[in-house]
Amino acid sequence: MKWDIFLAPYSQAVDELKIKLKGMRKQFDYESRHSPIEFVTGRVKPITSIVDKAKRREIPIPKIEEEVQDIAGLRVVCPFVDDIYEVVDMIRARQDFDIVEEKDYIEKNKESGYRSYHVIISYPVETIHGEKRILAEVQIRTLAMNFWAINEHSLNYKYSGQMPSDVTQRLKNAAEAAFRLDEEMSKIRKEIRDAQEFFRRKKD
């Protein structure tokens, strides 16, 4: 497979989607409203990771395009848990791509403790050969969930997916602590927003 040619539309999709999702955030700024989006990042999955995932799931190379949903990945990080569902509603309302699947790992987290909301979309990319639809995964999570997930990913990489049991348990404990933090911060959400608005007005 010519990976550079194969991945080019995914790279284009990530670039375009980052602009669109960041644009959603800016619209709240323009209207001087609290934004449910803290920041947006995106990446194209490395070739080695794509191949490893295909091997683990016994996906033949010609089927990668159809069955690996996160080659193009976007991450939307939110201040509060409720903001996640507001962002999901905004994504559902968009007309420039189609939603293929939704996975709520917040209501029902993974065994590892992982929490996030995943939206799989079918996104149209305009190429020199015409329109090409590709799958992209949008992960929506809080700052605390993101902090946990980044560190869990690093540990999984270090231990090649075979983490010691004590590390696994500590990660689970940390995931619960992170979620309790999210819950406590949500309880003072109004006070936090009022304080942010106060500083914004003072700055202006």
N, C-alpha and C positions, 0 to 999 in steps of 0.2 A: 504493500500500500504506500502511495505517495502522501505521507502525513502532512506535509506543508500545504498541499492542495486540499486535502480532506479537512484540515482544521481552519483554513482561511475563513469560511462562512461563520464558523463558531466565534472566531476572534472578532469578526465584524459585528455579530449579534451582541456580544458582550459590550463592545464599545457603544453601540447604539442604545442598548438597554440601560447602561449606566447613565447616559445623558438623559434618557426619559425619566428614570427613577429619581435622579438628582433634580430634574426639573420639577417633579412633584413636590419635593421638599422646598424648592425656591418659591413656589407659588404660595406656600404658607407664610414665608418670610415677607413676600410682597404685600400680603394682606395683614401683616402684623399679628398672625395667629400662631398658636403653639403648633409646631410640626410634630407629627407622630414618627417622623424619620430623623434619626440622629445623624447617620451617615450611610453611604452606599459603597460597596466594593464589588469587584467582579474579576473573574479569571477564567482562562481556558485550562482544562485539566491537562497535566503533563502526559506525554505519550506513554511513559512507563506506568503511570497510574491507570491509564485507560486499558492498557494491555493486561496489567495485573488484575483489574476488576473483571475484564472479559474472561480471563482464565479461571478466576474464582467461581464465576457464575456460569462457566461453560458456554459462553456466548461466542459463536464463530465470528471471525473478523468481518465478513460481509454483513453481519447482523448488528454490528456495534452501533451504527447510526440509528437503528430503530429501538434498541434495547438498553443502551447506556444513556440515561436521561440527564446526567449532570456533566457532560463534556463542557457545555457552557454553563457557568455558575455565577449567579448574582447573590449578594448578601445585603439585606436591608436590616440595619440595626436600629432598634427603637428604645426610647427611654423607659416605657412602662409596658406591662403585659397587655393592657387594653389597647395600646397603640398598635400592637401586632395585628389585631383583628380589624382595626380601622384601615390599616395598610392593605390587608387581604381584600376588604370590601372595595377599596380603590382599584386594586388590580383586577378584580372581577368586573368592574365597570368599564374597563378600557376596551377599545374597539380595534386596537392595532395588533392584537395577538389573541390566540385561543387558549383557554385553560384545558389541559388534558387530564390532570389529576391533582388532588390536594391531599396532603398528609399532615395531620395535626399531632405532632409529638409533644404538645404542651398539655392537652387534656389527657393524653396517654403517652407518657414518656417512654423512651427505649429502656431496656433492661440495664444498660450502662449508666443511666441517669440523664442521657442526652435529651434536651428539650429544644424545639424549634418548630416553626410552621413552614412546610415546604409546598410550593406551588410549581407544578410542572406545566410549562407552556409550549405551545407550538408557535414559533416565531418566523415570520416571512423575511428572508434576506434577499435583497436584490443583487444578483450577480451578473457577470457579463453573459451568462448563459440563460438568464431569466430568473424568475423567482424560485427560491429554494427554501422549503420549510424545515427548520431544525428544532430539536427539543432543547429546552434550557430549563434549569432549575433555579427558582428564586427561593432563598432561605430567608425567613423573617424571624428575628429573635431580639431579645433584650440585650443590653450591655453585659449584664451578669451571665446570661446564657452564652453569649459570644466569648466571654473570657474563659468560661469553663470549656467550651467546645474547642477553642484554639489549643488549650493545654492538653486536653484529651487526645486530640489529633497528633500532637507532638509525641506524647507517650506511646500511642499506638504505633507510630513510625519507629520509635526507638526500639520497642519490644517486638516489632514485626507482627503486631496483633495478638501476641501471647504475653500479656501483662501479668506480673506476679499478683497473686490473690490479694495481698495486703494493699497494693497500689490500686487495684480494681475497687476494693472496698472504700478506700480513702476518696477515690473519685466519686463514688456513689454518694458518700457523705457530703462531699463538696458540692455536688449537684443539688442536693436537698437544701444545703445552706444557701446556695445561690438563689434558689427558688423562694426560700423564706425571705431573703433580702428583697426580691422583687415584690413579694406580697406586702411587706412592711412599707416599702417605698410607695406602693400603690395607695396605701391608706392615707398618706400625706401628699398625694399627687396634687391636689388643689393648692395647698400651701406652697409646694415647690414651684408650680406654674406661676402663682401670684408673685413669688420672689423673683423669678426669671423675668416676668413682665416689668416689675419694678426696676430691675437693673437695666433692662432694655430701654425703658423710657428715660432713665437717668443718663444712659450713654448717649441717646439721641439728643 
